[in-house]
Amino acid sequence: MSTYLPGVEADLKPGTYASLIEAAKREGREYSKIWDLFAFQPETNEHLSRFSHGVLRQPATISHGSAKRVATPPSDEKPPELPKNRAAISGM
């Protein structure tokens, strides 16, 4: 278990996200840590899920494949470094 919200990670409720987390851990795969929050209070996710699907399923100006390529950087590519202070951000 990571140090990311250990109380949340230790108290997952049965449901879709708890099952996904268990499968990922069993297979040694990484998973999005927001799944822990979804599994911690599954009854609160219905609204977020509907909102997300409503926004993400809107007609797009680019193809699904192109959008996926934009959203998924190559695995050998390092993510960009973020500025370490607010002054650097405000100068952008």
VEXZATOR-682003 format. One record per atom (N, C-alpha, C): residue number from 1; atom name; x, y, z. Coordinates in nm, 3 decimals. Example, Ala and Ser with C-alpha at 12.3 -4.5 7.8 and 13.67 -1.06 7.14 Angstrom:
! VEXZATOR-682003
1/N/1.319/-0.569/0.780
1/CA/1.230/-0.450/0.780
1/C/1.320/-0.330/0.780
2/N/1.285/-0.225/0.708
2/CA/1.367/-0.106/0.714
2/C/1.290/0.003/0.787
! end
This chain:
! VEXZATOR-682003
1/N/0.084/-0.117/0.000
1/CA/0.000/0.000/0.000
1/C/0.089/0.124/0.000
2/N/0.055/0.222/-0.081
2/CA/0.132/0.346/-0.086
2/C/0.089/0.438/0.028
3/N/0.152/0.551/0.038
3/CA/0.116/0.646/0.142
3/C/0.004/0.739/0.096
4/N/-0.045/0.719/-0.023
4/CA/-0.154/0.800/-0.076
4/C/-0.283/0.763/-0.006
5/N/-0.331/0.850/0.080
5/CA/-0.456/0.830/0.152
5/C/-0.470/0.687/0.207
6/N/-0.383/0.646/0.298
6/CA/-0.385/0.508/0.345
6/C/-0.519/0.467/0.407
7/N/-0.589/0.559/0.473
7/CA/-0.719/0.526/0.530
7/C/-0.822/0.493/0.425
8/N/-0.812/0.561/0.311
8/CA/-0.903/0.535/0.199
8/C/-0.868/0.400/0.137
9/N/-0.740/0.378/0.111
9/CA/-0.697/0.254/0.047
9/C/-0.730/0.131/0.132
10/N/-0.732/0.149/0.263
10/CA/-0.756/0.036/0.353
10/C/-0.904/0.007/0.372
11/N/-0.992/0.094/0.323
11/CA/-1.135/0.078/0.350
11/C/-1.218/0.082/0.221
12/N/-1.177/0.004/0.121
12/CA/-1.250/-0.001/-0.005
12/C/-1.378/-0.080/0.012
13/N/-1.486/-0.030/-0.045
13/CA/-1.615/-0.098/-0.038
13/C/-1.631/-0.189/-0.160
14/N/-1.702/-0.299/-0.145
14/CA/-1.724/-0.389/-0.259
14/C/-1.791/-0.315/-0.374
15/N/-1.749/-0.347/-0.494
15/CA/-1.807/-0.283/-0.612
15/C/-1.714/-0.292/-0.730
16/N/-1.751/-0.223/-0.836
16/CA/-1.675/-0.227/-0.961
16/C/-1.531/-0.184/-0.942
17/N/-1.509/-0.070/-0.876
17/CA/-1.373/-0.019/-0.864
17/C/-1.289/-0.103/-0.769
18/N/-1.347/-0.154/-0.664
18/CA/-1.272/-0.243/-0.575
18/C/-1.227/-0.368/-0.652
19/N/-1.315/-0.419/-0.737
19/CA/-1.280/-0.536/-0.818
19/C/-1.168/-0.504/-0.916
20/N/-1.176/-0.384/-0.979
20/CA/-1.070/-0.344/-1.072
20/C/-0.936/-0.329/-1.000
21/N/-0.939/-0.272/-0.881
21/CA/-0.816/-0.253/-0.803
21/C/-0.758/-0.389/-0.765
22/N/-0.843/-0.478/-0.716
22/CA/-0.796/-0.612/-0.678
22/C/-0.733/-0.684/-0.797
23/N/-0.796/-0.674/-0.914
23/CA/-0.743/-0.740/-1.034
23/C/-0.608/-0.679/-1.072
24/N/-0.598/-0.547/-1.069
24/CA/-0.472/-0.480/-1.104
24/C/-0.360/-0.522/-1.008
25/N/-0.390/-0.525/-0.879
25/CA/-0.290/-0.565/-0.781
25/C/-0.249/-0.710/-0.799
26/N/-0.346/-0.796/-0.824
26/CA/-0.319/-0.939/-0.844
26/C/-0.227/-0.961/-0.965
27/N/-0.247/-0.880/-1.070
27/CA/-0.170/-0.894/-1.192
27/C/-0.042/-0.809/-1.191
28/N/-0.020/-0.737/-1.080
28/CA/0.100/-0.654/-1.069
28/C/0.098/-0.531/-1.156
29/N/-0.022/-0.483/-1.191
29/CA/-0.034/-0.365/-1.276
29/C/-0.057/-0.240/-1.192
30/N/-0.014/-0.127/-1.244
30/CA/-0.045/0.002/-1.184
30/C/-0.192/0.035/-1.215
31/N/-0.252/0.118/-1.132
31/CA/-0.387/0.164/-1.160
31/C/-0.400/0.309/-1.114
32/N/-0.496/0.378/-1.168
32/CA/-0.518/0.517/-1.133
32/C/-0.564/0.526/-0.988
33/N/-0.496/0.609/-0.911
33/CA/-0.528/0.619/-0.768
33/C/-0.666/0.680/-0.742
34/N/-0.724/0.743/-0.840
34/CA/-0.860/0.794/-0.819
34/C/-0.957/0.677/-0.801
35/N/-0.920/0.559/-0.849
35/CA/-1.003/0.440/-0.828
35/C/-1.021/0.413/-0.680
36/N/-0.917/0.443/-0.599
36/CA/-0.930/0.423/-0.455
36/C/-1.042/0.508/-0.399
37/N/-1.050/0.632/-0.445
37/CA/-1.158/0.720/-0.398
37/C/-1.293/0.668/-0.444
38/N/-1.299/0.621/-0.568
38/CA/-1.425/0.568/-0.619
38/C/-1.468/0.444/-0.541
39/N/-1.372/0.361/-0.502
39/CA/-1.404/0.240/-0.428
39/C/-1.433/0.269/-0.281
40/N/-1.381/0.379/-0.230
40/CA/-1.404/0.417/-0.090
40/C/-1.549/0.459/-0.068
41/N/-1.606/0.534/-0.160
41/CA/-1.746/0.578/-0.150
41/C/-1.815/0.559/-0.285
42/N/-1.843/0.434/-0.320
42/CA/-1.899/0.408/-0.453
42/C/-2.034/0.475/-0.476
43/N/-2.111/0.497/-0.371
43/CA/-2.243/0.558/-0.390
43/C/-2.235/0.703/-0.436
44/N/-2.121/0.768/-0.419
44/CA/-2.108/0.908/-0.461
44/C/-2.058/0.922/-0.604
45/N/-2.023/0.812/-0.667
45/CA/-1.963/0.819/-0.800
45/C/-2.061/0.826/-0.915
46/N/-2.184/0.793/-0.891
46/CA/-2.282/0.790/-1.000
46/C/-2.290/0.924/-1.072
47/N/-2.293/1.033/-0.996
47/CA/-2.304/1.165/-1.057
47/C/-2.178/1.201/-1.136
48/N/-2.062/1.173/-1.078
48/CA/-1.936/1.200/-1.147
48/C/-1.926/1.116/-1.274
49/N/-1.967/0.993/-1.266
49/CA/-1.962/0.905/-1.382
49/C/-2.051/0.957/-1.494
50/N/-2.174/0.997/-1.460
50/CA/-2.264/1.049/-1.563
50/C/-2.210/1.177/-1.624
51/N/-2.155/1.265/-1.538
51/CA/-2.097/1.390/-1.588
51/C/-1.981/1.361/-1.682
52/N/-1.890/1.275/-1.638
52/CA/-1.771/1.242/-1.718
52/C/-1.810/1.184/-1.853
53/N/-1.902/1.089/-1.851
53/CA/-1.945/1.028/-1.977
53/C/-2.015/1.130/-2.066
54/N/-2.093/1.218/-2.005
54/CA/-2.160/1.322/-2.083
54/C/-2.063/1.415/-2.152
55/N/-1.959/1.453/-2.081
55/CA/-1.858/1.543/-2.138
55/C/-1.770/1.470/-2.237
56/N/-1.723/1.352/-2.200
56/CA/-1.627/1.281/-2.284
56/C/-1.690/1.218/-2.407
57/N/-1.819/1.196/-2.406
57/CA/-1.884/1.130/-2.519
57/C/-1.943/1.229/-2.619
58/N/-1.916/1.358/-2.600
58/CA/-1.965/1.458/-2.694
58/C/-1.894/1.440/-2.828
59/N/-1.959/1.482/-2.937
59/CA/-1.892/1.474/-3.068
59/C/-1.760/1.552/-3.064
60/N/-1.658/1.497/-3.123
60/CA/-1.526/1.559/-3.121
60/C/-1.486/1.603/-3.261
61/N/-1.393/1.698/-3.267
61/CA/-1.344/1.746/-3.396
61/C/-1.230/1.659/-3.447
62/N/-1.181/1.566/-3.364
62/CA/-1.077/1.472/-3.408
62/C/-1.127/1.330/-3.385
63/N/-1.064/1.237/-3.453
63/CA/-1.106/1.097/-3.440
63/C/-1.073/1.043/-3.302
64/N/-1.140/0.935/-3.264
64/CA/-1.115/0.871/-3.134
64/C/-0.969/0.828/-3.124
65/N/-0.915/0.771/-3.231
65/CA/-0.776/0.726/-3.231
65/C/-0.678/0.841/-3.211
66/N/-0.705/0.954/-3.276
66/CA/-0.618/1.070/-3.258
66/C/-0.626/1.123/-3.116
67/N/-0.746/1.128/-3.061
67/CA/-0.762/1.175/-2.923
67/C/-0.689/1.084/-2.826
68/N/-0.694/0.955/-2.851
68/CA/-0.625/0.860/-2.763
68/C/-0.473/0.879/-2.772
69/N/-0.422/0.903/-2.894
69/CA/-0.278/0.926/-2.909
69/C/-0.236/1.053/-2.836
70/N/-0.317/1.156/-2.840
70/CA/-0.286/1.281/-2.770
70/C/-0.286/1.259/-2.619
71/N/-0.381/1.182/-2.570
71/CA/-0.397/1.162/-2.426
71/C/-0.299/1.062/-2.367
72/N/-0.238/0.978/-2.451
72/CA/-0.150/0.873/-2.401
72/C/-0.009/0.893/-2.453
73/N/0.081/0.950/-2.372
73/CA/0.218/0.967/-2.419
73/C/0.287/0.832/-2.432
74/N/0.387/0.822/-2.517
74/CA/0.461/0.696/-2.529
74/C/0.521/0.658/-2.393
75/N/0.528/0.530/-2.366
75/CA/0.573/0.485/-2.235
75/C/0.719/0.521/-2.208
76/N/0.800/0.541/-2.313
76/CA/0.940/0.575/-2.292
76/C/0.962/0.725/-2.279
77/N/0.856/0.803/-2.292
77/CA/0.867/0.948/-2.283
77/C/0.845/0.995/-2.140
78/N/0.936/1.077/-2.091
78/CA/0.921/1.132/-1.956
78/C/0.813/1.240/-1.958
79/N/0.731/1.248/-1.855
79/CA/0.633/1.356/-1.850
79/C/0.706/1.489/-1.836
80/N/0.647/1.598/-1.883
80/CA/0.716/1.727/-1.874
80/C/0.734/1.768/-1.728
81/N/0.845/1.838/-1.702
81/CA/0.868/1.886/-1.566
81/C/0.784/2.011/-1.544
82/N/0.725/2.020/-1.427
82/CA/0.644/2.135/-1.392
82/C/0.729/2.236/-1.317
83/N/0.699/2.367/-1.331
83/CA/0.772/2.467/-1.255
83/C/0.758/2.441/-1.105
84/N/0.863/2.468/-1.029
84/CA/0.863/2.439/-0.888
84/C/0.810/2.553/-0.803
85/N/0.790/2.671/-0.860
85/CA/0.738/2.780/-0.779
85/C/0.636/2.863/-0.857
86/N/0.559/2.940/-0.785
86/CA/0.452/3.018/-0.845
86/C/0.506/3.127/-0.936
87/N/0.623/3.182/-0.905
87/CA/0.681/3.287/-0.987
87/C/0.707/3.235/-1.128
88/N/0.757/3.114/-1.137
88/CA/0.783/3.055/-1.267
88/C/0.654/3.034/-1.344
89/N/0.548/2.998/-1.273
89/CA/0.419/2.975/-1.339
89/C/0.362/3.108/-1.389
90/N/0.367/3.212/-1.306
90/CA/0.308/3.341/-1.344
90/C/0.384/3.404/-1.461
91/N/0.510/3.366/-1.480
91/CA/0.588/3.419/-1.592
91/C/0.559/3.351/-1.723
92/N/0.478/3.247/-1.721
92/CA/0.449/3.172/-1.842
92/C/0.351/3.247/-1.929
! end
